[in-house]
Amino acid sequence: MSGKDKIEWAIQWMPVLNSIKRDFAENKPFKGMKISMALHLEAKTAALVLALKEGGANVRIAGCNPLSTDDEVAESLKNDYGVEVFAKRGLNTNEYYEYLNKVLDQQPDLIIDDGGDLTTLAHNHADRSENIIGGNEETTTGVVRLKNMEKAGALKFPMFDVNDAMMKHLFDNRYGTGQSTVDGVINSTNLVLAGKKIVVAGYGWCGRGIATRMRGMGAIVSVTEIDPIKAIEAHMDGFDVHPMRKAIKNADLVITATGMKDVVTLDDLKNAKDGIILANAGHFNNEIAMNQIEGTSIGREVRRNVKVHELFGKKVYVLADGRLVNLAAGQGHPVEIMDLSFAIQALTAEYIVKMRPKERRVFPVPSEIDKKVAEIYLKSYDINIDHLTEEQIRYLNSWDEGT
Ligand SMILES: NC(=O)c1ccc[n+]([C@@H]2O[C@H](COP(=O)([O-])OP(=O)(O)OC[C@H]3O[C@@H](n4cnc5c(N)ncnc54)[C@H](O)[C@@H]3O)[C@@H](O)[C@H]2O)c1
């Protein structure tokens, strides 16, 4: 399948974004504007880029992770659609930042980021960021970084927290990461999940999606947490909850999804079984302490996206060098899920251009945008729901009416 075919396939299954794109084509909200993006560059992302372009923007895009770019899609976006693309799979750190710098070189009016690297770069290069009126951040880890910048008084332009929009994290982080992590693990290992003992680190939006989907495949799943409430949630959802040190002893496969560093360390691996497999679905490749592992044993590739490290006389397999397994070794989130996330991205970008917020803070996505995306989705799939009657609305707003 060519890059163009991949993009067209994705677009076909993205009715919400397509509806927004038609509106953009008519109203040109980004006419004459420059948008710089750093996102996982694959077919669904191309659909967002093309919607923004249709709205009049000049778009430059880089990848937001050295291993998540689909080269065929990147080439097609450049050659078939005339987008300025700076992305390639398998970049080293210098090349990765060189490309991020290139998208910033156009002195953008808006930025769309995933993970916070582009935003941080923009803050370190005032000469190329003075036109920025605002931007969006896609993921949990990026939002954590933004909120730290806001607290430190370092934020130089308003940023919108797309991750916390309901129509994003409820579906993208949970069902999207859940399904595509299964995909990434199966793709790289070709092993059966039924009967495997799997430890999921973190029971946030991504972790609960992964744990549930893995259980659905017949795996025996346990969970590690640091938050007592999330731990109880996991417990009541029927998962065993243990600290990593204990959980890792029986594990065939450990999957991290915490947004935290050093969740699986060399010390933890002392307790692991020979042949344990490690995978990460969190944003950065530091959840599994890859610096410790690689500092002790250089990995040898045994399959595409699988390296073996000899540690403590045991074989420890790491998928996708500890980078997002669902993107580096799988196909990323299902198309219909990214339709929702990118619909939020597109409408939030339009909102920034229309409203021009001035405060240098992290804004939530307005609830009207969540609602609009939900309504377009329901309409697209011909799903009808009930609506409150006048009497029910009156009841809802009353206080003197009992049963
Ligand atoms: N792979 C993907 O496609 C994808 C999609 C969305 C988000 N993400 C990334 O996944 C990560 C998690 O996102 P989320 O939305 O689930 O976040 P979240 O905040 O909802 O959940 C993270 C959970 O991890 C727990 N945690 C933190 N440190 C821990 C530790 N040391 N051990 C065990 N648990 C720990 C937290 O208590 C929390 O419950 C982030 O880095 C996010 O950016 C990845």
The ligand as a Gaussian input file, in Angstrom:
#p B3LYP/6-31G(d) Opt

LIG

0 1
 N        0.817000       5.122000      23.685000
 C       -0.029000       6.076000      23.339000
 O       -0.494000       6.139000      22.200000
 C       -0.450000       7.075000      24.359000
 C       -1.720000       7.689000      24.267000
 C       -2.092000       8.595000      25.266000
 C       -1.193000       8.880000      26.295000
 N        0.046000       8.304000      26.312000
 C        1.038000       8.530000      27.377000
 O        0.869000       7.471000      28.330000
 C        1.257000       7.925000      29.634000
 C        0.081000       7.712000      30.599000
 O       -1.014000       8.503000      30.178000
 P       -2.434000       8.460000      30.936000
 O       -3.329000       9.356000      30.179000
 O       -2.804000       7.064000      31.225000
 O       -2.018000       9.180000      32.310000
 P       -2.791000       9.113000      33.719000
 O       -2.260000      10.259000      34.492000
 O       -4.253000       8.962000      33.502000
 O       -2.255000       7.723000      34.347000
 C       -0.956000       7.480000      34.760000
 C       -1.053000       6.563000      35.970000
 O        0.245000       6.078000      36.308000
 C        0.353000       6.064000      37.724000
 N        1.765000       6.067000      38.088000
 C        2.637000       7.106000      38.141000
 N        3.849000       6.686000      38.536000
 C        3.760000       5.344000      38.724000
 C        4.684000       4.352000      39.120000
 N        5.941000       4.649000      39.414000
 N        4.243000       3.075000      39.207000
 C        2.957000       2.751000      38.928000
 N        2.033000       3.663000      38.547000
 C        2.429000       4.949000      38.436000
 C       -0.413000       7.294000      38.159000
 O       -0.801000       7.203000      39.528000
 C       -1.593000       7.278000      37.211000
 O       -2.691000       6.565000      37.730000
 C        1.653000       9.380000      29.450000
 O        3.051000       9.446000      29.211000
 C        0.905000       9.790000      28.181000
 O        1.490000      10.904000      27.568000
 C        0.413000       7.373000      25.389000

